[in-house]
Amino acid sequence: MVEKYSWLNDPGSRAWGSASSAEATVAESVGELYNGTQREVLYRASLISTGSFEALAARETALPRRGSEVLASGWGGFLSSVAGQR
């Protein structure tokens, strides 16, 4: 999507106010519209879409654990398969 809409890399350039004002508005809106779990999914999707697999793997490692099972189990295999496609 970023290839088609390159301005997404710099959304402040299209804002009427300052870039920081636009970022603050978006952050406030996302905070009000989505709960914590939904924001986590959006963040992970952004990491995947930008190819930041190492950052995503680090996030997985930092997740709280329930017993010996990671709460978001199953991502390790997915990350391996996606990283292998690069």
Long-range contacts (C-beta under 8 A, 24 or more apart in sequence): 1-49, 2-49, 2-50, 48-82, 51-86, 53-79, 53-82, 53-83, 53-86
